[in-house]
Amino acid sequence: MTDAVPEGVGGSAGRGIDLSRVLALTEQVEAAISAGEWQHAAELEAERRAALFALLEQSGGKIGPQLRDALSGLVARTHRMIGEAHHHRRMLLMEASMVRIGRKAADEYDRNSS
């Protein structure tokens, strides 16, 4: 899922945040989400968001077509990450519900067998 950094987008380390840093953080967030490492994903996402804001701020509001395309790709990846996180959340809620049902059934069994 690596997006190539368009030529002329981003910058050298001397110019501050560049798109390649944002993309690298995006990949790390995706990996943490896939691994179910929620705290780490949240920390990386905060860092990614700050890097993205810094990139946009350093562009001075001048977003050319190449940066716009790269940002569109990041938006799509962000939506996929949100979808995956929501899916994991639904699965955890379903598992928690099953545990509650199991405990309730076990309690009922205990009451009826005494």
N, C-alpha and C positions, 0 to 999 in steps of 0.2 A: 504494500500500500504506500510505497514511497512516491511522493510527488517530486518531480524534478523542479529545481529552482530555476525559473525562467531567467534567461540572460538579461542582465540589467536590473534585476530585482534583488533587493537585499543589499548587503554591503560587506565590507571587510570588518574585521573585529575593531578596527580603529574608528569606525563610524557608528558604533553602538550595536543595537539589536539588528539582526538580519533575518530574512525569511527562513534561511536554513535552520536557524536556532528554533524558530516557531515550529517548523516541520518536524525537527528531531523531538521536541517536547510532545508534539501530537502523537508521534509513533510510540513514545514512552507511555503516554496516557492510555492509548489503545491497548498496549500490552498489559498494563496494570489492570485495566478493566477486564480484559479477557482472562486474566489470571485470578480475578476476584479479589485483588489487593486494593480494596476500596479506599483506605486511608492514604496509601501511597498515590493512588490515582487522583484523589482530591488535592493532595499537595502538589503533584505535577501539574494538574489543571490550573491551580492558582498561579503557578510559575508561568505556565503557557499563556494564560490570559494577560498577565502583566507584560510578558514579552510581546504579545500581539498588540496591546495598547501602546507600548513603547515604539514598536515598528510603525504603527499608524501615526503616532505623534511626530516621529522623526521624519515622516514623509511630508509633513507640513500641509496635509490636506490635499496633496497632489498625488492622486492615485491613478497611475497610468493603466493602460489596458493589460499589461503583463501582470502587474500587481493585482489588479481587479480579478483576473483569471485565477491567480494563485489563491486569493482570498475566497473566491467562489468554491474552489476545491476544498479549502479548509472548512468552509461552512457545511459542505456536504459531509465531510468526515466527522464534524462535530455532531451533526444530526444522527449519523450512524452510531456514534458513541453514546449519545443520549438514548437512542432506541435500544441499544444493547444493555445499558444500565437499567432502563425500565423493564426490560425482559428479565434480567437477573432479579430485580426487585419483586416482580410478580411471582417468579419461581420461589423465592424465599418466603413470600407471604403464603403461597400455597403450601409449602412444606411446613410452615409454622401452624397453619390451619390443620393440617393432617396430624401434627403432634398433639394439638389441643383435642382433636376428636379422639385420638388414641388414648390420651390420658382420661378423658371423660368416660370412654368405654371401659377402661381398666377400673376406674373408680366405681362405675355401675356394677361391674362384675364382682368387685370386692364386696359391695353392699349386698348383692343378691346371693353370694356364696356363704355369707356368715350366718 
